[in-house]
Amino acid sequence: MLKSLTARAIIPVTVSVTGFVVVCCILLYSIMKTDMANDVTTYETNQARTIVKSTRYAMLRDDRESLANIIDNIGTQENVEHVRIFNKKGLIMFSSNHSETGRLLDKNAAGCIECHSGPVPSATLGDMKQARRFINEKGKDVIAITAPIYNEPGCVQAACHIHTAEQKILGTLDIGLSAVPLVNNLAVMRSRMVIFSIMVLLVTVGGVAALLRRYVFIPLRLLADFTEKAIAGVEQKIPPCAAEIETLAGNIRSLVGELISLRQEKARWKKEE
């Protein structure tokens, strides 16, 4: 009986706590995963803007050699998978991968379709819409950002360019970073959350089990022993326990006393007959 009561008390608590912890961890992991991905996108967007500003002087002077050297140097940085600049027609003008220089990009490809989905190309996009994630030809997971290169007054006045002031975008910078650091960080976070969840379960279930044993199971065991001895006619004090169980023990003792009295009276009647 005691084992059955223990199981009925501990199992629901364990199931409830486990379900609560699992749901909370899944929600927390989903939120943290989204936040980390957004942070990577924001960082990459800022990096793309920095590159655009860094190449502005070379573009104004139409210094293609310096511009190509800048793109090459950026492409050699750790976790940088590709850096390229293409014009408004989608022709790759500069790239860290020299083999794709002069190639025409597909406007329906990821990173292009966001601006070219309508009849008129969009001139602005939010940071999150500029980002895309894909597996490149090397089989690597890449997070890429497309940053437009806007037409500025200095660009219109430059003698080397042949565009008008009405043209809003001159070209686009495309930079792709490896998603491996993000994936590794998420894996570490998952393992730590699993360990934390197990610790919470052990502490919670262990604490509840200890409290139940101290304030419920042991008093019930003492009450069961008290009842057995009382039925056998052994005089004893009510075991120290919670007020409710002491009251129950007192009621049981009174009932047992009345039962013993009835048995004695019944036995006396039989002798008198």
Residue pairs with C-beta under 8 A, 6 or more apart in sequence:
2 217
2 220
2 221
2 224
5 217
5 220
6 212
6 217
9 212
9 216
10 205
10 208
10 209
10 212
13 205
13 208
14 201
14 205
17 200
17 201
17 204
17 205
17 208
18 201
21 197
21 200
21 201
22 197
25 193
25 194
25 196
25 197
28 193
29 189
29 190
29 193
32 189
33 186
36 182
36 185
36 186
37 182
38 128
40 143
40 177
40 179
40 182
41 127
41 128
41 130
41 131
41 143
41 145
42 127
44 131
44 143
44 144
44 145
44 175
44 177
45 127
45 130
45 131
45 145
45 147
47 145
47 175
48 145
48 146
48 147
48 173
48 175
49 147
51 70
51 74
51 83
51 147
51 173
51 175
52 147
52 149
52 173
54 70
55 67
55 70
55 71
55 85
55 173
57 63
58 64
58 66
58 67
58 70
59 67
59 149
59 155
60 154
60 155
60 158
60 160
61 160
62 158
62 160
62 161
64 94
67 85
67 94
68 94
71 83
71 84
71 85
71 94
71 95
71 96
72 96
74 80
74 83
74 96
74 175
75 82
75 83
75 95
75 96
75 97
76 96
79 177
79 178
79 180
79 181
80 96
80 175
80 176
80 177
80 178
81 136
81 138
81 140
81 142
81 144
81 176
81 177
81 178
82 95
82 96
82 97
82 136
82 142
82 144
82 174
82 175
82 176
83 95
83 96
83 173
83 174
83 175
83 176
84 92
84 94
84 95
84 96
84 97
84 100
84 173
84 174
85 92
85 93
85 94
85 95
85 149
85 171
85 172
85 173
85 174
86 92
86 93
86 105
86 171
86 172
86 174
87 93
87 170
87 171
88 167
88 169
88 170
88 171
88 172
89 104
90 104
90 105
90 106
90 107
90 112
91 102
91 103
91 104
91 105
92 100
92 101
92 102
92 103
92 104
92 105
93 101
93 171
94 101
95 101
105 112
106 112
107 113
107 116
108 116
110 132
110 134
110 144
111 132
111 144
111 146
111 174
112 146
114 122
114 125
114 129
114 130
114 132
114 146
115 121
115 122
115 123
115 125
115 146
115 148
116 122
121 169
123 148
123 168
123 169
124 148
125 148
130 145
130 146
130 147
131 143
131 144
131 145
132 143
132 144
132 146
133 141
133 142
133 143
133 144
133 179
134 142
134 144
135 141
135 142
136 142
136 176
140 178
140 179
140 180
141 178
141 179
141 180
141 183
142 176
142 177
142 178
142 179
143 176
143 177
143 178
143 179
143 182
144 174
144 175
144 176
144 177
145 174
145 175
145 176
146 172
146 173
146 174
147 172
147 173
147 174
147 175
148 169
148 171
148 172
148 173
149 169
149 170
149 171
149 172
149 173
150 168
150 169
150 170
151 163
151 165
151 167
151 168
151 169
151 170
153 165
155 161
155 163
155 170
156 163
156 164
156 165
161 170
163 170
215 242
218 241
219 239
219 241
219 242
219 245
220 245
222 239
222 241
223 239
223 241
223 245
223 248
223 249
223 252
225 239
226 236
226 238
226 239
226 249
226 252
226 253
227 249
227 252
227 256
229 236
230 236
230 252
230 253
230 256
230 257
231 256
231 259
233 260
238 246
238 249
238 250
238 253
239 246
239 249
240 246
241 249
